[in-house]
Amino acid sequence: MRETGGVWGDPRSAKVQIGEEFLELVPEKAHDVNVLRGWLRRVNGPNYPQPFLVEGPPGCFRLYVGDAAERIRTARGIQ
C-alpha cells in the first residue's frame, strides 16, 4: 500500500492501493471524502461508461477501468 496526500509528501492524507482490477482510495480527511463523493456523480454519468467509481464501505473508494468497469457497472444495475 502506498500513501500519498493532498500536499506532496504528506503521508496522513490518504491511502492508495493498486489492485489487479481497481485503484482503491481511502482518504483520511472529510474534505477529501466529499470531493470523491462529488466525483461519483460526474464520473459515473450515463455518457461515460468508463472509468467507474464506487464507494463502499463508506469512505473507501474504488476506481475501475476497462473490462472491470463494465463488469461492476453491470452488476450494480448500470448506474
Sequence and secondary structure as in RCSB ss.txt:
>XXXX:A:sequence
MRETGGVWGDPRSAKVQIGEEFLELVPEKAHDVNVLRGWLRRVNGPNYPQPFLVEGPPGCFRLYVGDAAERIRTA
RGIQ
>XXXX:A:secstr
 EEE SSTT TTSEEEEE SSEEEEEESSHHHHHHHHHHHHHHTSTT  SSEEEE STT EEEE HHHHHHHHHH
TT  
